[in-house]
Amino acid sequence: MLEEIFAEPMAEVDPSFFVRLHQSWVSPLDKDRKKYAAIVFPTAKEDAKFYQKYPTI
């Protein structure tokens, strides 16, 4: 319910926040992840940049 309440204001600040939040349990170090080029963002390059800036998310 909180996500619904905050969806519009959050989208103004960071449109992909809730997508990343839902995928935050996936680690870029996970060996099973190798079959995916990117977890959250459209490209692996964008994913890598994000995980360098926010390694614990």
Backbone as JSON, one array per atom type, in Angstrom:
{
  "sequence": "MLEEIFAEPMAEVDPSFFVRLHQSWVSPLDKDRKKYAAIVFPTAKEDAKFYQKYPTI",
  "N": [[0.81, -1.18, 0.0], [1.98, 1.21, 0.73], [3.75, 1.62, -1.34], [2.01, 2.18, -3.45], [0.96, 4.62, -2.55], [3.22, 6.26, -2.61], [4.07, 6.11, -5.22], [3.67, 7.99, -7.42], [4.95, 10.49, -6.48], [7.55, 9.45, -6.12], [8.21, 8.61, -8.68], [8.64, 11.0, -9.96], [11.09, 11.75, -8.96], [12.77, 9.48, -9.2], [12.21, 7.36, -11.56], [12.65, 4.57, -11.83], [12.94, 3.51, -9.32], [11.3, 1.74, -7.7], [11.39, -0.58, -9.22], [14.1, -1.27, -9.04], [14.18, -1.61, -6.28], [12.55, -3.89, -5.94], [14.16, -5.75, -7.18], [16.39, -5.81, -5.62], [17.35, -7.87, -4.06], [18.88, -9.45, -5.65], [22.16, -10.21, -6.27], [25.02, -8.79, -7.89], [27.16, -10.43, -7.78], [26.26, -12.96, -7.71], [26.44, -16.22, -8.83], [24.55, -17.54, -10.38], [23.44, -15.53, -11.81], [24.74, -15.05, -14.16], [23.51, -15.7, -16.57], [21.99, -13.56, -17.22], [22.22, -10.44, -18.79], [21.77, -7.97, -17.67], [20.31, -6.82, -14.64], [18.49, -4.89, -13.58], [18.59, -2.54, -15.14], [18.43, -1.59, -18.65], [20.85, -2.29, -19.94], [23.95, -4.08, -19.42], [26.07, -2.42, -18.86], [24.88, -0.15, -17.7], [23.83, -1.36, -15.43], [26.24, -2.15, -14.13], [27.39, 0.34, -13.58], [25.51, 1.37, -11.77], [25.72, -0.53, -9.64], [28.33, -0.07, -8.87], [28.15, 2.44, -7.73], [26.21, 2.01, -5.77], [26.78, -0.43, -3.97], [25.58, -2.09, -2.03], [22.95, -2.38, -2.57]],
  "CA": [[0.0, 0.0, 0.0], [2.85, 2.38, 0.75], [4.28, 1.82, -2.7], [0.97, 2.86, -4.21], [0.86, 5.99, -2.07], [4.4, 7.01, -2.98], [4.45, 5.83, -6.61], [3.75, 9.2, -8.24], [6.06, 11.37, -6.07], [8.84, 8.79, -6.35], [8.44, 8.59, -10.12], [9.18, 12.3, -10.33], [12.49, 11.8, -8.52], [13.51, 8.32, -9.72], [11.17, 6.5, -12.14], [12.92, 3.13, -11.73], [13.25, 3.17, -7.93], [10.61, 0.55, -7.21], [11.91, -1.73, -9.97], [15.37, -1.64, -8.39], [13.86, -2.1, -4.94], [12.04, -5.25, -6.06], [15.25, -6.62, -7.62], [17.57, -5.56, -4.78], [17.84, -9.11, -3.47], [19.78, -10.1, -6.61], [23.52, -9.69, -6.17], [25.81, -8.91, -9.12], [28.16, -11.47, -7.56], [25.55, -14.24, -7.75], [26.9, -17.02, -9.96], [23.41, -17.89, -11.23], [23.07, -14.33, -12.55], [25.52, -14.96, -15.4], [22.67, -15.85, -17.75], [21.34, -12.28, -17.48], [23.17, -9.36, -19.07], [21.49, -6.9, -16.72], [19.23, -7.17, -13.71], [17.5, -3.83, -13.44], [18.65, -1.57, -16.23], [18.4, -2.24, -19.97], [22.15, -2.82, -20.38], [24.88, -4.49, -18.37], [26.89, -1.25, -18.53], [24.11, 0.66, -16.75], [23.8, -2.13, -14.18], [27.55, -2.07, -13.49], [27.55, 1.7, -13.06], [24.65, 1.47, -10.6], [26.25, -1.34, -8.55], [29.55, 0.56, -8.37], [27.74, 3.55, -6.89], [25.4, 1.49, -4.66], [27.12, -1.85, -3.92], [24.8, -2.89, -1.08], [21.54, -2.45, -2.98]],
  "C": [[0.87, 1.26, 0.0], [3.44, 2.67, -0.62], [3.26, 2.54, -3.57], [0.86, 4.34, -3.83], [2.02, 6.84, -2.6], [4.8, 6.86, -4.45], [4.62, 7.11, -7.44], [4.87, 10.14, -7.78], [7.43, 10.75, -6.33], [9.19, 8.78, -7.83], [9.0, 9.92, -10.61], [10.67, 12.41, -10.02], [13.31, 10.7, -9.19], [12.49, 7.3, -10.26], [11.41, 4.99, -11.97], [13.23, 2.68, -10.29], [12.6, 1.87, -7.48], [11.02, -0.71, -7.97], [13.2, -2.21, -9.32], [15.12, -2.19, -7.0], [13.4, -3.56, -5.0], [13.13, -6.24, -6.48], [16.47, -6.54, -6.71], [18.12, -6.82, -4.13], [18.83, -9.83, -4.38], [21.15, -9.44, -6.52], [24.25, -9.81, -7.5], [26.9, -9.97, -8.99], [27.56, -12.88, -7.61], [25.94, -15.01, -9.0], [25.76, -17.41, -10.9], [22.98, -16.72, -12.11], [23.74, -14.25, -13.92], [24.66, -15.08, -16.66], [21.95, -14.56, -18.11], [22.4, -11.22, -17.73], [23.0, -8.23, -18.07], [20.31, -7.31, -15.85], [18.12, -6.13, -13.76], [17.44, -2.92, -14.64], [18.71, -2.3, -17.58], [19.72, -2.84, -20.42], [23.01, -3.19, -19.19], [25.75, -3.31, -17.93], [26.17, -0.36, -17.5], [24.01, -0.05, -15.39], [25.11, -1.99, -13.43], [27.78, -0.7, -12.87], [26.74, 1.88, -11.78], [25.26, 0.71, -9.42], [27.59, -0.81, -8.04], [29.19, 1.68, -7.41], [27.0, 3.07, -5.63], [25.64, -0.02, -4.49], [26.27, -2.69, -2.99], [23.35, -3.02, -1.47], [21.38, -3.55, -4.01]]
}
